[in-house]
Amino acid sequence: MKHHSLFQIILLCVFGAIAVAGVLVFSLAIGGGGSGASIGKVVIWGTLDKTAFDAVLQEVFQANPDMQGVSYVQKDAATYQSQLADALAQ
């Protein structure tokens, strides 16, 4: 019985070490971001008033110049869902 539990402990340690190594590899190699990273072009669709949304975006741009690529497009509420579904399908 003791031999079986020793095997389980060793197996769990091996899988634990692999999991920790995987997290470290992805966090160090892929993540990190670093400074100077800017956001590319982002278009936000919605049914809110464009002038109000643009005012909020201007405040965001002043606080964080990296967000200059973000824009808002006001869509008609009646056709918004079908336009969004079509855009996602493309």
C-alpha positions as CSV (number, residue, x, y, z in Angstrom):
1,M,0.0,0.0,0.0
2,K,2.9,2.4,0.8
3,H,4.5,1.7,-2.5
4,H,1.3,2.8,-4.3
5,S,1.1,6.1,-2.4
6,L,4.8,6.8,-3.2
7,F,4.1,6.4,-6.9
8,Q,1.2,8.8,-6.6
9,I,3.3,11.4,-4.9
10,I,6.1,11.1,-7.5
11,L,3.6,11.3,-10.3
12,L,1.9,14.4,-8.8
13,C,5.3,16.1,-8.3
14,V,6.2,15.4,-12.0
15,F,2.9,16.8,-13.3
16,G,3.2,19.7,-10.9
17,A,6.7,20.6,-12.1
18,I,5.5,20.3,-15.8
19,A,2.6,22.7,-15.0
20,V,4.8,25.2,-13.3
21,A,7.4,25.1,-16.1
22,G,4.6,25.6,-18.7
23,V,3.3,28.6,-16.8
24,L,6.8,30.1,-16.6
25,V,7.5,29.5,-20.3
26,F,4.3,31.2,-21.4
27,S,4.6,34.1,-18.9
28,L,8.2,34.9,-19.8
29,A,8.3,34.1,-23.5
30,I,4.9,35.2,-24.7
31,G,3.7,37.7,-22.1
32,G,5.5,40.5,-20.5
33,G,4.2,43.2,-22.9
34,G,7.0,45.6,-22.1
35,S,7.0,49.3,-22.6
36,G,6.2,51.0,-25.9
37,A,3.5,48.5,-26.8
38,S,0.6,50.3,-28.4
39,I,-2.9,49.2,-29.3
40,G,-3.6,48.8,-33.0
41,K,-6.8,49.8,-34.8
42,V,-9.9,49.0,-32.7
43,V,-13.4,49.8,-33.9
44,I,-16.1,49.6,-31.3
45,W,-19.7,49.1,-32.5
46,G,-22.7,50.1,-30.5
47,T,-26.1,51.8,-30.3
48,L,-25.0,54.6,-28.0
49,D,-24.8,58.2,-29.1
50,K,-21.6,58.8,-31.0
51,T,-21.0,62.3,-29.7
52,A,-21.2,61.1,-26.1
53,F,-18.9,58.1,-26.8
54,D,-16.4,60.3,-28.7
55,A,-16.2,62.7,-25.7
56,V,-15.3,59.8,-23.4
57,L,-12.8,58.5,-26.0
58,Q,-11.1,62.0,-26.1
59,E,-10.6,61.8,-22.3
60,V,-9.1,58.3,-22.7
61,F,-6.8,59.5,-25.4
62,Q,-5.5,62.4,-23.2
63,A,-4.9,60.0,-20.3
64,N,-3.3,57.3,-22.5
65,P,-2.0,58.3,-25.9
66,D,-1.5,54.6,-26.9
67,M,-5.3,54.4,-27.3
68,Q,-5.4,56.6,-30.3
69,G,-6.3,53.7,-32.6
70,V,-9.7,53.2,-30.9
71,S,-12.8,54.5,-32.6
72,Y,-16.5,54.2,-32.2
73,V,-19.2,53.6,-34.8
74,Q,-22.8,54.1,-34.0
75,K,-25.2,51.5,-35.4
76,D,-28.9,51.5,-35.7
77,A,-30.5,49.6,-32.9
78,A,-33.0,47.8,-35.2
79,T,-30.2,46.3,-37.4
80,Y,-27.3,46.1,-34.9
81,Q,-27.6,42.4,-34.2
82,S,-27.8,41.3,-37.8
83,Q,-24.9,43.6,-38.8
84,L,-22.8,42.2,-36.0
85,A,-23.6,38.6,-36.9
86,D,-22.7,39.3,-40.5
87,A,-19.4,41.0,-39.5
88,L,-18.5,38.1,-37.2
89,A,-19.3,35.6,-40.0
90,Q,-16.9,37.3,-42.3
